[in-house]
Amino acid sequence: MGTRLPLVLRQLRRPPQPPGPPRRLRVPCRASSGGGGGGGGGREGLLGQRRPQDGQARSSCSPGGRTPAARDSIVREVIQNSKEVLSLLQEKNPAFKPVLSIIQAGDDNLMQEINQNLAEEAGLNITHICLPPDSSEAEIIDEILKINEDTRVHGLALQISENLFSNKVLNALKPEKDVDGVTDINLGKLVRGDAHECFVSPVAKAVIELLEKSGVNLDGKKILVVGAHGSLEAALQCLFQRKGSMTMSIQWKTRQLQSKLHEADIVVLGSPKPEEIPLTWIQPGTTVLNCSHDFLSGKVGCGSPRIHFGGLIEEDDVILLAAALRIQNMVSSGRRWLREQQHRRWRLHCLKLQPLSPVPSDIEISRGQTPKAVDVLAKEIGLLADEIEIYGKSKAKVRLSVLERLKDQADGKYVLVAGITPTPLGEGKSTVTIGLVQALTAHLNVNSFACLRQPSQGPTFGVKGGAAGGGYAQVIPMEEFNLHLTGDIHAITAANNLLAAAIDTRILHENTQTDKALYNRLVPLVNGVREFSEIQLARLKKLGINKTDPSTLTEEEVSKFARLDIDPSTITWQRVLDTNDRFLRKITIGQGNAEKGYYRQAQFDIAVASEIMAVLALTDSLADMKARLGRMVVASDKSGQPVTADDLGVTGALTVLMKDAIKPNLMQTLEGTPVFVHAGPFANIAHGNSSVLADKIALKLVGEEGFVVTEAGFGADIGMEKFFNIKCRASGLVPNVVVLVATVRALKMHGGGPSVTAGVPLKKEYTEENIQLVADGCCNLQKQIQITQLFGVPVVVALNVFKTDTRAEIDLVCELAKRAGAFDAVPCYHWSVGGKGSVDLARAVREAASKRSRFQFLYDVQVPIVDKIRTIAQAVYGAKDIELSPEAQAKIDRYTQQGFGILPICMAKTHLSLSHQPDKKGVPRDFILPISDVRASIGAGFIYPLVGTMSTMPGLPTRPCFYDIDLDTETEQVKGLF
């Protein structure tokens, strides 16, 4: 708007009207006058304002100057019906109140008052955007676009001068908010006969209503529309023709105007009559309606003389009824909006696949498919424009506000994909997850969402490569999925390392300053005023110091407040990096001269091992994340009490760094179905599942009959157990089905096959049929099915088929799985043909989800830490018992004393065996599980015992994946990801 800011009269929070009988509508009324051409004096204008009288008007008021009963009755009926419909909508949606926004360019407030009165009577909210009279087309469009994206507004009307009603302005309106029916889309639907799917011009509808209520039979009548333009002209012609009338539209300066006026039974004036047109051209007895287009501009007085015809319906009648019909359109708009918020089957445009044989590389397949624009995908699945933040063309973050909007929506079915104990190559859980949702949505027309972890870049450049699925079951673009995404892991790295810096810096300053000097720097004098920050006041409260004035603390309180007394030997918080670097596993920090001799041994972890990643994955709101970040314990003080991020005063800063990372990332599969990629905690020292928030949002978006499919890291004994005992406790969500992924390759390994090493070709036992190895290895599959049954959830086995698997091997696995208690066992071919290859799996999952889930936790969190560890070791892993090291026992005692004994357990154990020994395949028995150490992630909310030695920083192999990764500098395409 330049320097001229519009006056925005917002009334989105009008107080509710007190109960009672509807008050009388204030409507236009004119003084009684004589018939014929006589009469004189003034007349009452709209809302009692005096307007000049031309002396030739035929009275349309009853004696005494009252409002005509017929017109009043029609308006009342429309408003009352609108009010009743709105009341019914609000019974089911109490917080719902439609909002009409009117953009007005000019200072005529007469129409503003009419709109306000009618909206109040019907129970709507109304807001006026008042612009200067000389506002340009661009300025009008700018305001329209703002309102288009305002989800609080359900209807938009324009009160602007006629010269601004250009196609560009009118079609800037969103058709679904165009309650005046002026956009090409609404007009096109009207012309096509889809009036129930569009908004019809209130002015045109008012003309028809008034004629019919006056007893005029329109069938066969000759209608002449004079001086109408654009949308009004088109709407009038269409509506009259539907009534069987013969309709002609003509302009005032047309040569044949006189003859056409003589022939017409009904004349509709669409604009003011020019002075030079004689009244005698209109035949006596002709019904005339004045619906000057100036209604839309707010210029009610058009200056046309009133003439004595057989039936005269003046512009005031049309205006008032049109305003009421606009309110009716508003209620319809609100009803449509509510319907859109409710569960519906998505009108998803799925992408077609053309699978090739042999199957190309993952990146070739990904690059061969053009993804939909992410804003299009978001709209298809029911997200509003202001609920997404777009990153490039194919990624978007989803705002948490969608949870509030859909809070009354029933959740869909919740499916977990887990696996048997894998080989080092992985068995394709991500691929199965994606293949399953592609089958559900693209082939069975069922709403479904995949929720995946974000991969660390460390393994991407190390051994594993990408983690976007594979073959024709992938998330695309796969290079964006695997590299940076929207920067969540970088945000975690920054937050983690800020906290690490705060720890060592605090120790340094406490070691080198007196209590007074330390306190004066922590609570500095700024502009002559010394104040505690909000987080410092929280620390005072924690210490039991109920003071807010820094000058009133005693020396003892100053010391207590200023000194954390961190014991360096107890620091558990490490720095992180999202790169595999074995030489950072043990380092010495603080060797610079400025650190004054304070140095200690420390280490780097991979970024996804940070507790902040686990916090992100388990939080359910921004406030909850802030509280969890503040509770993170980084060390103990010299008296054995925990030191937290809150104590260090860094919680607010950590939250600021994480404020965008908390929003799930929206992407899509190769077949155009939606995927959330969010959080990626390590599945050994953390719980190995994607975020609670992604699952919760997805469950709302798919609706009651839809499916959300999420994946747990490693085998069912690790990822699934943590999903149930940790994630489901945090989220309160109850799973319906577990899909247990198996491969013939992994079963052969568990049956006694030779070792499998990443990067080394498979031995012939894995590429040739060997029924005995498969049969022997199914013991691991049977054990994992039994583990699932401990939680009371039905399990469907998905056999991820490779090209070397034989029919006999596939049939054997499926048969043994069913005997072991699986609800069903299905071979899957999504890798080679996409979702089509997992349709049988999708059907089995749908059937299993229809059965009642008897979900239960494995243990009560109130029992002692040792008992919870023992329960997991014996019931899940099959151990005979556990053995605690002295250090582990001391940590358990400390955590129990600090009040952390009621947290769930997150076992940190090798994923390559049910036991603690990676080379023990199949189902090891009668082993003692050694617990070497116990640590705590208090912010995330779990205790994690370490079984043996657990590396939190991977190393690079002799030939890392980065040898194959490159960039085409001409096309900027990434090469070598797989």
N, C-alpha and C positions, 0 to 999 in steps of 0.2 A: 504493500500500500504506500510505499515511500514514507513521507513524513505524516501522512494523514491516516491515523489509526482508526479502524471502525469501532463504533460504540457497540460493544457486545453485551446485550441485555440477557444474561443467563438466568434462567429460572428452573434449573434442573431439580431443585430441592424445594418445590413449593409445599407448604404445610398442607396436610390432608384436610379436606372440607368436612365440617361437622355433619353428623347424620341429621336427616330431616327431609322434608318434602322438597323436590326440585324447585328452585326459585324460577320465577318467570324470566324467560329470555328477553334481553333488551334488543328490540328489532326496529327496523325503519318504520316510520309511520308518517302519514301526510295528513294535513288538515282537509276537511271535507270541502268540496267546491261544487259548483253547479255543473250540470252536464253540458254537452255540446262544446262550443268554442268559448263559452263565457268563463267567468271566474277570474279571480285575481288574487293579489296579495301573495304572501310567502307560504311556504310549506315546511313541515318538519323534515329534516334530513335524517340520515342514519344516526342512531343513538341519540336522538333528540337534538341534533345540531341543525340550525336553520340553514336552508339552502334557497337560492333564488328560484322563483316560480316563473314559468314562461307564459302562464295564462291560458294554455290550451290543453292542459292535462285533464284526462277523464279520471275522476276519483276512483281509486282502487281500494279505498278504506270504507269501512262501514260507517254509518252515521255516528257522529261524536268523535271522529278522527281516530278510531282504534285500529290496530293492526288487522288486516284481513284474516278471518278465521281459517280459511282454507290453507293459505300460505303458512300461517303460524302452526297449523296442525301438521303439515308435511315436515316442517323443520323439526318440530318437537318429536315426531315419530322417528326421524333419522337419528337425532341425538340420543333419544332414549334407547333405541336399538343398539347404537354404538356403545352406550354406557352399559347395557346388559351384557353384551358380548365381552366387553373389557372386564366386567366383574367376574364372569365365568373363567376367563383366562387367569385372573389374579387369584382365584380360589386355589388353583393348582400351583401358581407361581406368585406368592405374596409380594415379593420384592419387585415385580415387573410393573413398570409404568412407561408406556410409549412416550417418546419425545418427538415433537414436530419442531423443526427448525425452519425459520423463514428468513431469507436474505432480502432485505429491503434497501433499495437505493433511493433515498429521498426522505422527506420529513413529514409525509402525510401519514398520520397515525390512526386514521379512521378504520381502515381495514385491520390494523394491528389490534384495535380494541375488539372488533367483531371476532377475530380469530381467538383472542384471549378468552372472551366470554364463552364461546362455544366449547373451547378446549376444557375450560374449568367445569362446565356443565357435564361434559362426557367423562371427565376424570383423567384427562391427558396432561402432560407437561408441555409447555411451549417455550421456545427461545427465539428471540429476534436478533438477527445480526444487522445492525443499522449502519449502512455505508453512506458516504456523501453522495448527493444527487448526481454529481459529475463523474462518478466512478467509471473506470474504463472496463472494457470487455475482459481484459486480462485480470483485473482486480476482482471482478465478479467470479471468474473461473477459479481464481486462487482460493476464494472463500468456499466455493462449491467443493473443491477437491479436499479441503480440510474436513468439511462435514461428511463427505463420502467415507472418510476413514475413521470417523468418530463412532464407535460402536454403541455409544449411549443414545445416538440419534437414529430414529427409525423412519423418519419421513422428512423430505426437504421440498420447500416451495419457494418460488421467486416472486417478489413484488418489485419489479424493476420496470423502467420505461420501455415502451414498445421497440424502440430502435436498438435495444440491447438483446432482444430475443432472437439472437442469431443461432444457426444450427450448432455452431461451436459451443455456445453457452449452454444450450438446452441439452446437448448430448454429453456435456461434461458431467451431468447428473448420473448417479448410479441408478439404473432402471428400477432396482428393488426399493429405492428410497423416493422415487419420482411419483409422489402422490397426486400430482396434477396431470399425469399422463402425457407429458410433453416430449419425451425422448422417442427417438425413432424405433427403439425396441418395443416400447409399450404400444406405440401406434401400429407397428407392424403386427403385433399379436392381436390387436383389436381388429384390424382389417382381415386377418387370417381367420378370425372367428374364435380366438382363444381369449375372450374377454375375462374368463375366470382366472386366467394366469397373468393378467396384467392390470395396470391401473388405468381407468378410463377418466378422461377429462371431467372434473366435477361440474364445470360450466355446461358442457354438452349434456351430461346426465341431468342437470337441473332443468334444462330446456325441455327435455323429453318428459321428465316427471311432472313439471308444471302443466304441460299441455294435456297429458293423460289424466291428471287429477282434476283438470278443468272440464273433463268430459269430451275432449277432442279425440275422435277416432282417426288415427294417423294412416290407416291402411288406404292406399289409393290417393292420398292427398298430394297436391302439388306444393312442394316446399321450395322456397327461394331463400338461400342464405346470402345475405348482402354484406360485403365489406369485411368478411372474416378472412383470416390469414392462418397459414401454418397448421399447427396441431389442432387448434380449435376448429378450423374449417374441415380438416380431415375427420375429426371425431364426430362432428355434427352430420356430415354426409354419411358416414358409416352407420351411425345409430339410427338415423331416419330410414335409410335403406333397409335395415333389419326390421323395421316396423312396417314395411311394405309401401313406403312413401316414394314418390318420384321426386328426386332431389336435384336441384341445380344450385351451383355456387357462382356468384357473380360479384364484380367489384363496382363501386359507386360510379366510376367514370365510363362504364361500358355503354356503348351506343344503344344496345337493345334493352337497357335497364327499364325504360318506361313500359314496354310491351310485356316484359317478364313480370314486372310488379302487378300489371293488370291481370295476368293469368294465374298468379299464385293464390292458393288457399291460405297459406301460412307464410309469413315473412319473418325471418330471423335476422336482426340487425347485429352484425358482428363488430361494428365500429361506428362512431358518431356520424350522423347524417350530415353531409355538407349543406351549407346554406342554400346553394343554388338548386337543389333537388326539390321540386314542388311537392307539397303534400298530396295534391290531387292525383298524383301518379299511383297512389295506393288506393285500391278500390274499397269503398265502404263495406263493412262486414268482414274484411280480412282480419285474421288473427295475427297480431304482431308481437314479437318478443324482442326486447332490447337486452342483449348480453354482450355489450361492448367489451372488447378485449382489454379495455382499461380496468376491468375488474382485477386482472392480474397485476396491473401496475399500481393499484391502490387509488387510482383517480376515479372515484365513484361518479362524480358529476361530469357527464359527457356533454352537456349543453344541448342535447337533441330536443326539439319541441315535442310535447306530448300531443297526441292526436286521438280523435274520437273514432275508434274503429269498433267492429263487432266484438273483438276480444283483444284487449291490451294487457299484456303482462310486462310491467316495467322492469328496468334493470335492477332496482332494489330487490325485487322478488327473486330474480335469478341469482343475484349476488349472495343473498343470505342463504338460500338453499344450496348454492354451490359451496359456500363456506362449510355448511353442515356436511355435505357429501365429501368434502375434503377430509373432515374429521373421520367420517366413515372409512375412507381409504386408509387413513392413519391406523385405525384399529385393525384393518385387514393386514397392513404392513407389519404391525406388531405381532399379529397371530402367525403370519408367515415366518417372521424372525424366530419366534418361539419354536415353531415346528422344525426349523433348521437346526436349533440347538438340541433337539431331541434325537434319540437314536434313529438312524436310518441307514439303509444299505448304501454304501458309498457309490456315487456315480464316477467310478474311477476309470480313467483311460489307461488301460494296461498296455505295456510295450510288447510288441511281438518279437519272438525269438526265431532265429533260423539256424539251428544247431548244425555244426559242421563235423565231419568225421574224416580223419582223426580230430579230436578236440584241440583247438589252438591253445596258446598260453593264456593265462588269466588276464594279463594286461591287454593282449590282442582282443580277447572277447569283450573286456570292459570298454576298450576304445572303439569297438565296432558298434556299440549301442549308444544312441544319443539320449541322454536323460531328459526327462521333462524339466521345465523350469520349476524351481523349488516352490515358488509362490503359487503356481498352478497346482502342484501336489498338495500344498497346505490347504488350499481352498477345497480341493476334492475330498479331503478327509475331515472337513468341518472346522478348520482353524480360521479365525478371523484375521484380517489384514494387520491389525495392531497387536496380534499375539505372536508374530514372528519377526525376527531380525535376520535379514538376508545377508549371507556371506557369499559373494560371487553369484554364480548361476545355479549351483546345485546343492548348496548347503544353507541351512538356516537354523538359528537358535529359536527355541520356543519358550515364550515367557510363562512364568508360573501362574499368571493371572487366569489362564485357561482352567486351572483346577477350581478356582472360585466360581467361574461361570458354569462349569459342568458338575458342581458339587452334588446336585440332586440326580445326576445321571447314574443309572445302574452300571456296575462294572461288567466287563466281558469275562470270558474264561481265561484262566491263567495257566500257562503251560511252561514247564521247565525242561530244557534240553540238557542232559548230562551224558556221561559216557562210562564205558568200562575202563579199567586201568590201561592207559594208552602206551603205545610205542613212542620213542623219541620223535617220531614223525607226526604225531597227532592223528586222530581218527576222523576228523571232519565234523565236529559238533557245530561249528559256525556254518559250514556248508549245508548241513541238515536243517539248521534253524532257518536259513534263507530259503532253501528249497521248499520247506514246509509252508512258509507264508506265501511264497509264490504260488504254490498249489492251491492253498485256501482261497486266496483273493483273485488271482488271475484265471484260475480254472474252475473253482467251485463257487465263485461270486460271494464269498464270505469275507466280511471285514476282518482284517488281521494286521498285526503290527509285529515286527521283529525288534527286540531290544538287545543290543550288543554292547560289549565293552570296547572302549577305544584302545587300540594297540599302542604299546610303547614303540618308539622309534629305535630303541636299542636292538631288539631282535630283528627288526626290519632290515637293519644294515649288518646284522650278525649272522645267525644261522637260519632262523625260521622263515624269514621273508615276510611278506604281507599277511594280513589276518582278516581280509575282507570276504572270506569264503573262497570258493574256487570253481573253475569250470563255468557252467551256465547257472550257477547259484551264487551270485556275488552282490556285494554292495558297490554301487558305482557313483562317481568315478573312483576307482580303486586307489589311484595314486593320491587323491585328496584324502581318502579314508585313512591311508597309512602314513601320510606325511603331514604333520602339523594339525590337520583338521581345522578347528576354529581357535586353537591355541590353549585349550584347557590344561593340557599337561605342562605347558610353559607357565601358565598362571600358578599351578601347583608348585612348580620348581621355584618360582620367585617367592611365593609365600613361605614355603618350607625353609628356604635359605635365609630369608629375612629373620625368621624365628631363630635359626641357628646362629646368625650373627648377633642377635640380641642376647643370647645366652652367654657367649664368650665375652662380649663387650661389657655386660653387666658384671661378670666376675672380675674383669680387668679393673673397672672403675671402683668396685667395692674394695679391691685389694690396694688401691693407690690413693684413696681419699678418706678423710675423716667423716664421721657421721654428719656433721654440720655442712661440710662442703658438698657432700653427696646429696643431702636433702635440698640445699639451695639450688643445685643444678637440676634436680628432679622436679622441684616446684619453684621455678624461677620467678623473679619479679619482672612483670611486663607492664610498662607504662605506669609504674608505681603501684601495681596491683599484683598480689600473689594469690593464685587460685589453683585448686585441685582440678584435674581433668575428670571426666566422668568415670573412666576406668580406675583412676586413683581413688576416687570416692568408694568404688566397689571394693577395692583392696582394703581400705580403712574399715569398712563394714565387716569384711571377712576376718580382720584382726580384732574385731570387737572395739574399735575406736570410733565412737559416735560423735565425731567432730567434723565440721566443714570448713573451718577457718584455719589455714595453715599456720598462723601465728600462735595458735593456742595449744599446739602439741607440746607435751613434756619432752625432756631429753630422751627418756626411755621410749616414748611413743615415736619420736623421730627416728631412733635407731631401729626400732621394730618395723617401721614403715619402709625405711630406706634400704635396709639390708635384707637380701634374700638368702644370703649365706649358702649358696649352692655348693654342694659337694661335687667337685669335678669328676670323681670316680663313679658317680651315679648317673652321669649324663647319658641319656638314651637317645637323644635327638641328634640325627646325623644330617649332613648336607646331602643333596641329591643332584643327579644329572640324568638326562634322558638319553644316555649313550652307554653302550657296553664298554667299560674301561677297568680291566682287572687291576691296574696299578693304583687305583684309588680305593682299593679295599682296606688298606691301612695306610694312614698318612700322619704326619706331624704338623700341627698348626701352631701359629704364634711365634715363629722364629725371626720375625722382623724386629729391628731395634725399637720401633715405636711401641711394641707390645711389652716392653720392659721385663723380659725374661719369663713372661707367662706363656708357656707352651704345653701342649698335651697331645697324646695320640688320639686320632679320630678316624673317620672313614666316610666314604661316599656310598650311598645306596643308589639304585636305579630309581628314577623319579616316581614310578608307579608303586614303589614300596613305601612311599611317604604315607604317614598316617593321615595327612590331609586328603589324599586320594580316597582312603577308606571313609573319611568323614563325608566327602562329596557323594560317595556311593550310597551312604546310609541316611543322609539327611532328608527331611521332608518339607523344609521351608527355609527361607533366608534367615529367619530368626533362630530356627533350630540349628542351622549351620554355624551361626555366630556363637551360640551357646556351646556347641560341640568344640569349636576351635578354641574357645576360652578354657575349656576343661582339659585340653590336651596336657598331659604330664610330661615334662621334658627332663626332669631330674628330681632328686630329693635334696632337701637342705641338710645341714650338718646334724640336725636333731631327728632326721628320718622322716620329715613331713614332705609331701609332694609339692613340687614347684610347677606351676602351670603357666600357660601362655597369658592368662589373665594377670598373674602375678608380675609378669614381665611387661605388662601394659601394651601388648602388641596385638590384641584380639581384633580391635577395630580395623587396624591396617591390614591384617590378614583377610578380613571379610571384604574389604574394598578390593583387594587383589583377586578375590574369588567371586565377586558379584556377578560376573558374566559367565564364569565357568559352571555355575549352578544350573544354568538353563540347558536342557537337553538339545542335542544336535539332530536335526532332521535331514535324512538322506533317503535314498531309494534303492530298490533291488534292480537287477537287470530287466525285470518285467514291470517295473514302474510301481511297485507296492512300497508302502512307507516303512522306514527303519529309523529307530532312535539309536544313536551312537553316543553313549554317555558314561563316563567314568571307566576305569580299568584297573582296579586294585589287584595286586599280586594274589594269586590263588594259593600261595603257600603261607606267607606270614600275614596275609589279610584274607578276606573272604572270597575273593575271586568272582564277583558278580557285578553286573552293570547296575545303574543307579535305581534306587527306589522311586525317585521322581519320574524318571522315564517310564517305568512300569505303570505308575499311578496315572500319569497323563494318557498313556496309550490305552489303558483299561477303560478310561472314560470315552476316549475318541472312538473306539471300536463298537461301543454299545453292548447291550446285554447279550446279544447273540454272536458277538465277535470274539476274536482270539488274540491274546498277546503271548508271543513266544519269546522267552528269554533264555539265556545260556549260562551255565555254571562252568567255571574253569576246571581243568583236569578231570579225574574220574569222579564217579558218584560218591565214593568214599570221602572225597575232599570237598570239591565244589558244591555238590548237592547237599551234603550234610551241613555245610556252612550256610547255604541258601536257606535251608529250613530253620536251623537253630539260631542263626544270627539275623539274616535279612528279613525273614518272615516275622521275627519278633519285633524288629524295628518298624516294619511297614504295616503290620497288622493284616497283610494280605494272605489269602488262603489259596494254595495251588490246587488245580483240578486234575492235572495229568503230568506225569513225567515221561519224557521221551528219552530212552536210553540208547545211545549210539554205540554200535559195535561194528567191527570190520573183521573179515576173515583173516586178514593179515595179523591183527593184534591177537586174535584167538589162537592162531598157530603159534605165536610167540609164547603165549601162556600155556600152550600144550607141550612145550619143550623144544620149540624151534630155536635156531641159532639167534644170536643177539642181533638187534637192529640198530644201526648207527646212522645218524643224519649225514647225508652227503656220500654215503657208501652204497653201491648197488645192492639190491636185495638178493639173498641167496635163493637157490632154485626151490627150496621148500616153500617159499612164499609166492612163487610165480607159477608153480605147477600144482595140480590137484593133490591134496593129501588129507583124506577124510579123517584118518586117525588123529593127526595133529589138531584138527578142528574140534573133534569130539572131546579130546583131552583138555583143550583150552577153554571149552564152554563152562568149566567150573568157575572161572572168573566172572563170566556173564551171569551165571546163576547166583553167585554171591552178591553181585551188584543189584540184582533184582530183589534179593532178600533184604538188602539194606534199604531199598526204596520202600518195601512193604513195612518196615519198622515205623514209617511215618504215616501209613494209612492212605497213601495216594496211589491210584491205579497207574501201571507202567505199561507203555507201548515200546517195544524194541524196534529201532530203526537200523536195519543192516545196510550200511553205506557200501554199495557194491562197487568194486574195482573191475577193470576189464579182464584181469587174470582169474577172477573168481568163477568157479564152475557151478552149474545148476545143482549138482549134488551137494556141494558145500553150502550153498545158500539155503536149500531146503532143510538140511540138517540143523543149521543154526536156528532157523525159524521154529522148527519143531521142538528143539530142546528148550528154547526160550519160553514157549507156551507151556511146556511141561513144568517149567520152573515157577510158573505163576504169573507170567506176563499176560496182560489183557489181550494183546495181539503182538505179532512180530511180522514186520513188513520189509521186503527188500526195496531199496530206494535208488533211483537212477537220475537224480537231479543234476549231478555233476556233468553228465553227458547230454541231457536234453532239457534241463531246467525244471520248472514247477510241474510240468506234465509228468515227469518221472517220479514225483512224490504224491500224486493224487491218492493212491491207495493209503499212504501214511496219513494224509490229511483226513481221509474218511475214518480211519481207525481212531485218530485223535478226537474227532468230533463225537464218535460213538462213546469213547471212554469218558469224555468230558460230561456226557449226559448222565453218567452214573454218579452216585453220591460219593463225595470225598469224605473220608474219615480221618482227616489230617490231625496229627498230634506231634508235639515236640518230643525229642528223645529224652530230655531231662528237665528237671525243675531248676531254674537258675538259683533258687534259694539254698540248694545243697552246697556243701563245701567245694572249693576249687578242685581238690584232689579227687573227690568222688565224681565230679563231672568229667574230668580227664579220664578216669578209669572207665566210666560208662562208654565213652566214645571208643576207647582202645579195645574194649572187649566186644561190645555190640556191633560196632562198625568194622573195625580192622580185623577182628578175630584174635586179638592178643590174649595170652593167658593172664597177664597182669602188667602193671607199669612199675618202673623203677626211677625214683627221683634222685638226681644228684644233690649234694648238700647245697649248692648254689640255687638250684630250682626250689628246694624246700624253703630256703631263706627268703626267696622272692615271694613265694606263696604266703608265707607268714606275714611279710611286710604288706603285701597288697590286701590281705585280709584285715590287718590292723588298720590300714588306711581307709577301709570301707568299700573296697572294690571286689570283695568276694562274691557279690551277687551278679557279676557280669557273665555273659555266656563265654564259651571257650572257642578259640579259633586255632586249631592245631596246625603247626608249621612242620610239615612232613614231606618226604619225597612223594612225587606223584606217580613214580614208575613202579610202585609195588604197594600192596595193601599193608605191608610191614614197613619198617624203617630202613630196610636194606634193598636198594634199587634192583639188585640182581635176582631177588626172590620173586619169581613170577607165579602165575596161577593163584592159589589160595593158600598162603603160608599159614601154619598152625602152631599153637603152643609156644609162641615166642613172647619174650618179655620186652615191652616197649620202653626204651630208655628216654627219660625227659632230662635233657642236659641243662636247660635254662627255661625260665618263664619270664615273659615280658608283658607289658600292658599298653594297650591303645585306649586310653580312658575317654578321649574325645570321640573316637569311633564307637567305643562301647564294648570292648571285648578284651579278654586275657588271651595271650597266645604263647602256649608252651612250645619250646623248640625240641624236636625229636632229632637228635644227632646234630650234625653241623649243617647250618642253613645259610647259603650264600644269598645276599641281597644285592649283589652287584655282579651281573653276568660278565664274562670275558668274551673276547673275540676269538674265533677259531683260526687255524692257519690260513684258510681261504674264506674270508667273510663274504657275505652277499654283496658288499659294496663294489667288488670287482666287476660285477655285472650291471651295476646301476649307472646310468648316464643320462645326459640331457641332449636332445637334438637342438642345437642352438638356433636353427632356422625355424623349426616348427614349435619349439619350446615344449616338445613332448618328452615325458619321462620314459626311459627305457630300462629294462632289466628287473623291474619289480615282478614278483610272482606270488 
